[in-house]
């Protein structure tokens, strides 16, 4: 699905990318800060391929959408509400916080969970990447407060584990015990605090949690608190 921005007026396009309001864009046009390679006259209501536009001599900032992989540190929330504390959006360029559609997280990691987090302003991708029917594996590593019984392997695998306060059992999940108090779990859902609640259901408590993988993606080359761009095309062409 192509970005809707390709069909927008020039003032709407540039405003939606976080450069300023539509009134600001009118000023940018008068000042000559917005140009085309051919040097043609531009107007606010012009509809033009965003790839042909420059702002201050630079290509527009990801006009067809953003998709990034962030290595989230502990202590950041996946919320736009700054009253909840430090947000993951503070780790992104300031202009991105003004984009419309808004940049959002693909699923959530709670404040005390670190690791791989995807963010995008292409909301058509969010359902594609989070729906269990698409069978996207998510791999977590958990530090536990007490030794984990091997019985948990079969319980997680069975597809019969029901979390407290719910009626529908969790989908089967693969559990690997790495040491007495460390385990790796692979699942295809993203329920509220699911990993922590699954371990609680077998009498244990998670004291540290990191997401290592999301589908074929991992944290290779991405330092904590940093991000890298991903190709949107590689996801929008998947069936």
C-alpha positions in Angstrom: 0.0 0.0 0.0 1.6 3.3 -1.0 1.8 6.1 1.5 -1.1 8.5 1.4 1.3 11.4 1.4 2.1 10.8 -2.3 -1.4 12.1 -3.1 -1.4 15.1 -0.7 -1.1 18.8 -1.5 2.4 20.2 -1.0 1.6 22.2 2.1 -0.1 19.2 3.7 2.8 16.9 2.7 5.5 19.1 4.2 3.5 19.9 7.3 2.7 16.1 7.8 6.5 15.4 7.9 6.9 17.7 10.9 8.6 20.7 9.3 5.9 23.1 10.6 2.3 24.1 10.2 0.7 24.6 6.8 1.0 28.4 7.3 4.7 27.8 8.0 5.0 25.9 4.7 3.6 28.9 2.8 6.4 31.0 4.3 9.0 28.3 3.4 7.7 28.5 -0.2 8.0 32.2 -0.4 11.6 32.0 1.1 12.6 29.4 -1.5 13.4 26.8 1.1 11.2 24.3 -0.7 12.3 23.4 -4.3 12.2 20.8 -7.0 15.1 19.5 -9.0 13.7 21.1 -12.1 13.4 24.5 -10.4 9.7 24.9 -11.4 7.4 27.2 -9.6 5.8 25.7 -6.5 2.4 26.4 -4.9 0.8 25.2 -1.7 -1.9 23.2 -3.5 0.5 21.5 -5.9 0.4 17.7 -5.9 3.8 16.3 -6.7 5.9 13.2 -6.1 7.6 13.8 -2.7 10.8 12.3 -4.0 11.2 15.3 -6.3 11.1 17.9 -3.5 13.9 19.2 -1.4 13.9 21.3 1.8 16.9 23.5 2.4 18.6 21.6 -0.4 18.0 18.2 1.3 15.6 15.4 0.3 12.4 15.4 2.4 12.7 13.4 5.6 11.3 9.9 4.7 8.2 11.1 2.9 6.9 7.6 2.3 7.0 6.6 5.9 9.3 5.7 8.8 10.0 2.2 10.1 12.8 1.9 12.7 14.2 -0.7 15.0 15.0 0.8 18.4 17.1 -0.8 21.2 14.9 0.4 24.1 16.6 1.0 27.4 14.9 0.2 30.7 13.1 3.2 32.2 11.3 4.4 29.0 7.6 4.1 28.4 5.8 3.4 25.1 3.5 6.3 25.4 3.1 9.8 24.0 2.1 11.0 27.5 5.1 12.7 29.1 3.4 12.6 32.5 4.1 8.8 32.5 7.8 9.5 32.5 10.6 9.3 29.8 9.1 8.2 26.5 10.7 6.1 23.7 9.9 9.0 21.4 12.5 11.1 23.1 15.1 8.8 21.6 14.0 9.8 18.1 14.6 13.0 16.1 12.5 15.8 17.4 10.9 16.5 14.0 9.4 12.9 14.0 7.3 13.8 17.1 5.4 16.3 14.9 4.6 13.9 12.0 1.1 13.1 11.0 0.1 10.3 11.0 1.8 10.0 14.4 4.8 7.8 14.9 3.7 4.9 17.1 5.2 1.7 18.6 4.4 -1.7 17.0 3.1 -3.3 20.2 4.6 -2.2 23.5 7.4 -3.0 25.9 6.7 -2.0 29.5 8.9 0.5 31.3 11.0 -2.2 33.0 11.6 -4.2 29.7 14.4 -3.5 27.3 15.3 -4.5 23.8 13.9 -4.6 20.3 11.1 -2.2 19.6 9.7 -1.2 16.2 8.2 2.2 15.6 6.4 3.5 12.5 4.1 6.2 11.1 2.7 3.7 8.7 -0.3 2.5 10.7 -1.2 -0.1 8.0 2.0 -2.0 9.2 1.0 -2.2 12.9 -1.7 -4.8 12.5 0.4 -6.7 10.0 3.3 -7.0 12.4 1.4 -7.6 15.6 -1.5 -10.0 14.7 -0.9 -13.5 15.9 -2.4 -14.9 12.7 0.8 -13.7 10.9 2.9 -16.0 13.1 5.6 -13.5 14.0 8.0 -15.0 16.5 9.0 -12.7 19.4 12.0 -13.9 21.5 12.6 -12.7 25.1 15.2 -13.4 27.6 14.1 -13.3 31.3 16.0 -13.2 34.5 14.0 -14.8 37.3 14.0 -14.5 41.1 14.2 -18.3 41.7 15.1 -21.5 39.9 12.6 -22.4 37.2 11.1 -25.9 37.2 11.4 -27.9 34.0 7.7 -28.5 34.2 7.2 -25.0 32.8 8.5 -26.1 29.4 5.5 -28.4 28.8 3.1 -26.0 30.4 4.1 -23.1 28.1 4.1 -25.5 25.1 0.7 -27.0 25.8 -1.4 -24.1 24.7 -3.6 -24.5 27.8 -2.0 -21.9 30.1 -4.7 -19.4 31.2 -3.4 -16.1 32.6 -5.0 -14.6 35.7 -8.1 -12.6 34.8 -8.5 -14.1 31.4 -10.5 -17.0 29.9 -8.7 -17.6 26.6 -5.5 -19.8 27.0 -2.2 -18.5 25.6 -1.0 -19.9 22.3 1.8 -22.5 22.6 5.2 -20.9 23.4 8.7 -22.3 23.3 10.6 -22.1 26.6 14.3 -22.8 26.9 15.9 -22.9 30.3 19.4 -21.3 30.0 20.3 -21.6 33.7 18.6 -21.8 37.1 17.4 -18.3 36.9 17.5 -17.4 33.2 15.2 -18.5 30.4 14.4 -17.7 26.8 10.8 -17.7 25.6 9.5 -17.5 22.1 5.8 -16.6 21.5 3.6 -15.1 18.8 1.2 -13.0 20.9 1.5 -9.7 22.6 -0.9 -9.6 25.5 -0.5 -7.1 28.3 2.6 -8.0 30.3 2.3 -11.5 28.8 5.8 -12.9 29.5 5.8 -11.7 33.1 2.3 -13.1 33.7 3.2 -16.4 32.1 6.1 -16.9 34.5 3.9 -15.7 37.4 1.4 -18.4 36.4 4.0 -21.1 37.1 5.1 -19.6 40.4 8.0 -17.5 39.4 8.8 -13.8 39.1 10.6 -11.9 36.3 13.2 -9.4 37.6 14.7 -8.5 34.3 13.3 -8.9 30.7 14.7 -8.1 27.3 13.3 -8.7 23.8 16.0 -10.1 21.6 14.2 -10.8 18.3 11.0 -9.8 16.4 10.5 -12.1 13.5 13.8 -12.2 11.5 15.0 -8.9 13.1 17.5 -8.8 16.0 19.5 -6.2 17.8 22.8 -6.7 15.9 24.6 -3.5 15.4 22.1 -1.4 17.4 23.5 0.0 20.7 21.1 0.6 23.6 19.2 3.8 23.1 20.0 3.9 19.4 17.9 3.0 16.3 18.3 1.9 12.7 16.0 2.4 9.7 14.3 -0.6 8.1 13.0 -0.9 4.6 9.2 -0.4 4.6 9.0 -2.1 1.2 10.3 -5.4 2.6 7.3 -5.5 5.0 4.5 -4.1 2.7 5.3 -6.7 0.0 5.0 -9.7 2.5 1.9 -11.8 2.2 
